[in-house]
């Protein structure tokens, strides 16, 4: 009986299992954390792509239709955002004109609902005829520039690892290709 405690004290056969029991939860946490982080990175990359593509599609023609072209471009964002949900996505297009006094004005904003309640509006509601600030040096007198902006709120499926939603916003400024300004029709 005296030899049993002595034998157990020098027995190392279960040491690896005990070490694994300590390390396994940390490894599982790292695995799911990396999976969630890569999901958030994918959302950020797709928001970048949505803003770029919708701006590019807007600046290619000389005119676009508010009733057909804009809804079609916004519908295309569902394909770009796949496999992510599109309900937390907001898209806004603003054409800004610079007059001879170097003042910049909103020429049009689409879609109309996004122009009045856009989540990251820092300059109020950009309605036609209102002043709008863009980075300096991007526009010359008598020309227009299109601001394409996309915002996406990423909510983690595992809210234990990332409890608060992350908001990704991307803004692109693109110059119309075939004319000084893109005309917005009905």
matplotlib code that plots the C-alpha trace (Angstrom):
import matplotlib.pyplot as plt

x = [0.0, 2.9, 4.1, 0.8, 1.3, 4.9, 4.0, 1.4, 3.7, 6.3, 3.7, 3.8, 1.5, -1.5, 0.5, -0.2, -4.0, -4.0, -2.1, -4.4, -7.4, -6.0, -5.1, -8.2, -10.6, -8.2, -7.7, -11.4, -11.8, -9.1, -10.7, -14.2, -12.7, -10.7, -13.8, -15.8, -13.0, -12.7, -16.5, -16.2, -13.3, -15.4, -18.2, -15.7, -14.3, -17.8, -18.9, -15.8, -16.8, -20.4, -19.5, -16.9, -19.2, -22.3, -20.3, -18.7, -22.1, -23.4, -20.6, -20.4, -23.5, -24.3, -27.7, -29.4, -33.0, -34.2, -37.0, -35.1, -31.4, -30.9, -33.1, -31.3, -27.9, -29.1, -30.6, -27.1, -25.7, -27.4, -25.2, -22.1, -22.9, -23.6, -23.5, -24.1, -27.5, -28.3, -30.8, -28.1, -26.7, -27.4, -26.3, -26.3, -25.3, -24.8, -23.8, -22.0, -21.5, -18.9, -19.9, -17.6, -17.2, -15.8, -18.9, -20.0, -23.7, -25.8, -27.2, -29.1, -29.1, -30.4, -32.2, -34.4, -35.0, -31.2, -30.7, -32.9, -32.1, -28.7, -27.0, -23.6, -24.8, -22.5, -23.8, -27.5, -29.8, -28.2, -31.1, -30.8, -29.4, -27.9, -24.2, -22.1, -18.5, -16.1, -12.3, -10.5, -8.9, -11.3, -13.4, -13.0, -15.4, -18.3, -17.9, -19.5, -18.3, -20.3, -20.0, -20.9, -21.2, -22.1, -22.6, -23.0, -23.7, -22.1, -23.6, -21.8, -23.7, -21.7, -22.4, -20.4, -17.1, -18.1, -21.0, -21.4, -22.2, -19.4, -20.3, -18.3, -18.6, -16.8, -17.0, -15.8, -15.6, -15.8, -15.8, -18.4, -16.7, -18.6, -19.9, -19.2, -22.2, -24.5, -28.1, -30.7, -34.0, -37.2]
y = [0.0, 2.3, 1.9, 3.1, 6.9, 6.6, 4.8, 7.4, 10.3, 9.0, 7.8, 10.1, 8.2, 10.6, 13.8, 14.3, 13.9, 16.4, 18.9, 18.4, 19.0, 22.4, 23.4, 22.0, 24.8, 27.5, 25.8, 25.6, 29.2, 30.2, 28.2, 29.7, 33.2, 32.9, 31.7, 34.7, 37.1, 35.8, 36.2, 39.8, 40.3, 38.8, 41.3, 44.2, 43.1, 42.7, 46.1, 47.5, 45.7, 46.8, 50.5, 50.2, 48.3, 50.4, 53.6, 52.1, 51.1, 54.6, 56.5, 54.5, 55.9, 59.5, 59.1, 56.6, 56.0, 56.3, 53.9, 51.1, 51.5, 52.3, 49.5, 47.1, 48.2, 47.8, 44.3, 43.3, 43.9, 40.7, 38.7, 40.6, 40.1, 36.4, 34.3, 37.2, 38.6, 41.9, 43.2, 45.1, 46.7, 50.3, 51.9, 55.5, 57.3, 61.1, 63.2, 66.4, 69.4, 72.1, 75.6, 78.4, 79.7, 76.3, 75.5, 71.8, 71.0, 67.8, 67.4, 64.2, 61.4, 57.8, 55.8, 58.5, 56.5, 56.2, 59.9, 60.9, 58.2, 56.9, 55.6, 57.3, 60.7, 63.3, 66.2, 65.9, 64.7, 65.2, 66.4, 68.1, 71.7, 71.3, 72.0, 68.9, 68.6, 66.3, 65.9, 68.9, 68.5, 65.9, 68.1, 70.9, 73.7, 72.7, 69.0, 66.3, 63.5, 60.5, 59.4, 55.7, 54.7, 51.3, 50.5, 47.0, 46.0, 42.6, 40.6, 37.5, 34.2, 33.4, 36.5, 35.1, 35.7, 39.1, 40.4, 43.8, 44.2, 45.7, 48.4, 48.6, 51.7, 52.2, 55.4, 55.7, 58.9, 58.3, 60.7, 60.2, 58.7, 59.9, 63.3, 66.0, 64.7, 61.7, 62.8, 61.2, 60.5, 59.1]
z = [0.0, 0.7, -2.9, -4.6, -3.8, -4.8, -8.1, -8.9, -8.3, -10.8, -13.4, -16.5, -18.8, -18.5, -18.8, -22.4, -22.0, -19.2, -21.3, -24.2, -21.9, -20.9, -24.5, -26.4, -25.3, -26.3, -29.7, -30.2, -29.3, -31.7, -34.5, -34.1, -33.6, -36.9, -38.7, -37.4, -38.2, -41.7, -42.1, -41.1, -43.5, -46.3, -45.5, -45.6, -48.9, -50.4, -49.3, -51.0, -54.2, -54.0, -53.7, -56.5, -58.9, -58.4, -58.9, -62.0, -63.4, -62.7, -64.4, -67.7, -69.5, -70.1, -68.4, -66.1, -65.2, -61.6, -62.2, -64.0, -64.0, -60.3, -59.0, -61.4, -60.0, -56.5, -57.3, -58.6, -55.1, -53.9, -56.3, -55.2, -51.5, -51.7, -49.5, -47.0, -46.3, -48.1, -45.6, -43.5, -46.8, -47.6, -50.9, -51.9, -55.1, -55.2, -58.2, -57.1, -59.4, -59.0, -60.1, -61.3, -57.7, -56.6, -54.6, -54.7, -55.0, -55.0, -58.5, -57.6, -55.1, -55.5, -54.3, -52.7, -49.5, -48.9, -49.4, -46.5, -44.0, -44.8, -41.6, -42.1, -43.4, -42.0, -44.0, -43.5, -46.2, -49.6, -51.7, -55.0, -54.7, -51.3, -50.6, -50.3, -49.3, -51.1, -50.7, -52.3, -55.7, -57.0, -59.1, -61.6, -62.3, -64.6, -64.0, -61.9, -59.7, -58.5, -54.9, -54.5, -50.9, -49.3, -45.7, -44.2, -40.6, -40.0, -37.1, -36.0, -36.0, -32.8, -30.7, -27.9, -29.8, -31.5, -29.3, -31.0, -34.7, -37.0, -39.5, -42.7, -44.9, -48.2, -50.3, -53.9, -56.1, -59.8, -62.7, -65.5, -68.5, -71.5, -70.4, -67.8, -65.8, -65.7, -66.3, -64.0, -65.8, -64.5]

ax = plt.figure().add_subplot(projection="3d")
ax.plot(x, y, z, "-o")
ax.set_aspect("equal")
plt.show()
